[in-house]
Amino acid sequence: MKRIHIPLVVLSILSLFLLFCSQVSGTGQILRVSDGAAMSLTEVVEDLKQTRIVFVGELHDNRTHHAVQLEVIRALKEANLPVAVGLEMFQRKSQPDLDRWIQGKLSEQEFKKIYYENWNFPWKLYRDIFTYSRDGRIPMIGLNVPPEITRQVAREGFASLSPEQLGDLGVVSCRVDPEYQAFIRRSLGMHGHGSMTFTRFCEAQLVWDTAMALNVLRFLEENPDLIVVVVAGSGHAWKQGIPMQIRSRSTLPFRVILPRITGRVEQENVSVNEADYLWLG
């Protein structure tokens, strides 16, 4: 029998491909935090059917985290669940542009320009989520506030905002206790933030979380049959972030899925106070 020789470079590429596939596959890659059970994505979706909001965290520059987010969106869609995608990456004022994208009224080049007006991480990291949503006519929701508002709060404090800037935020109060400081530093990998005081940074973070929570709730009030998958940075997606602001204003059920992040959230230190599921890929 003639032996087939496969070049080493081909084997290397194949190995990397299989590793990537194993990381984004639901099979055996998800930990249920409450009891440490290994779950498949299919099993997780059965639980997600009972929810209205699913938070899936990310490090913005991590391609695998975005693949995980897409896997969750796709799994819900393929389970015939009515799904929408909430985006930290887009401001609420850009909602008409998101609607036009989903309606197929913008080319990719046209939409990329709008994307970069809202977000500064490479389009290629998020492209698959946006194109899958467009092709499946999945609504996308801009959740964020203008960056100049959070920058102002970080510099001058929440009290510096005018009534017009406040909008429907209400009162944002930062509790600078050891528990919250530990959450901020662990979830964001933060050990200091230049000359910015921790209180002001905390207030800016809460403005983000509160505004995004209000925008999710506003959308669900108008679309009561949908499940919203919130794609957001890990610090916002933790239960002490946007979910805490949801819980203080609503009884809608939610779940939090966090990716494993070395040194921050891992199998050995995650608790139900932070997440419901940990993606181990």
Secondary structure, 3 states (H helix, E strand, C coil): CCCCCCCHHHHHHHHHHHHHHHHHCCCCCEEECCCCEEECHHHHHHHHCCCCEEEEEECCCCHHHHHHHHHHHHHHHHCCCCEEEEEEEEEHHHHHHHHHHHCCCCCHHHHHHHHHHHCCCCHHHHHHHHHHHHHCCCCEEEEECCHHHHHHHHHHCHHHCCHHHHCCCCCCCCCCCHHHHHHHHHHHCCCCCCCCCHHHHHHHHHHHHHHHHHHHHHHHHHCCCCEEEEEEEHHHHCCCCHHHHHHCCCCCCEEEEEECECCCECCCCCCCCCCCEEECC
